[in-house]
Amino acid sequence: MNREYHKWYSPRLQRDMELLIFGHGGRAVLFFPTRMARFYDYENWGIVDALQQKINNGELQLFCVDSIDAESFYNHWAHPAVRIARHLQYEEYILNEVVPLMKEKNNAGYFEVAGCSMGAYHALNLALKHSHIFKKVVSMSGRYDLTQNIDDFKDLLDGYRNDEVYFNMPRQYIANMHEYGILNDMRKLNIILAVGQTDPFLYINQEVSRLLWDKGINNEFYIWDNYAHRPRYWKKMVQLYL
């Protein structure tokens, strides 16, 4: 399996950023890590190996990026306005630094985005906001409104609200999306949502799936047995959905 390590100083984030590429061709998948996790965790957890046959066959190429969640949504020492601003800097890094690398390394012209847990949020939010770039999104065990209190998971913006917060919470902005051109782009996406039956995020997955259908946006929604919010389940999910 082709494996490449990349590191460079990001002018948008003002820090070094790292990522791993697995594979040599096929569908290019931007793969976001879990909450405050690292770019190498999917490899360490065996999730990359679960896709080894597709990768070796040239069907799939993974771009496993790093997280800065500890500097954005989980930076509880910073004001919420700073947290959401840092998140938007991360999005600029992805769009203007990582996506060009994907285009350089892969000329198949088919870009997907995926993630597990917090990575599922990043994947769905990015795909919906930039559906002209991506053709498919696979979000596993995700939470799609970080301002909601769900069981032990608190509002990550501490009650702070502004337009930047609103337009980065899929559960909120999908419901009020009416612009035809944007909706038409979203309707071209292949959207897959998967979550465990006892996952505290089950309800929000059900709601987001319904909101998408209400806007005429097709999506596949799968409920797995038990909690299913663990690498051993994600290994099975990626084999089915990526």
Secondary structure, 3 states (H helix, E strand, C coil): CCEEEEEEEECCCCEEEEEEEECCCCEEEEEECCCCCCCCHHHHCCCCHHHHHHHHCCCEEEEEECCCHHHCCCCCCCCHHHHHHHHHHHHHHHHHHHHHHHHHHCCCCCEEEEEECHHHHHHHHHHHHCCCCCCEEEEECCCCCCCCCECCECCCCCCCCCHHHHCCCHHHHHHCCCCHHHHHHHHCCEEEEEEECCCCCHHHHHHHHHHHHHCCCCCEEEEECCCCCCHHHHHHHHHHHC
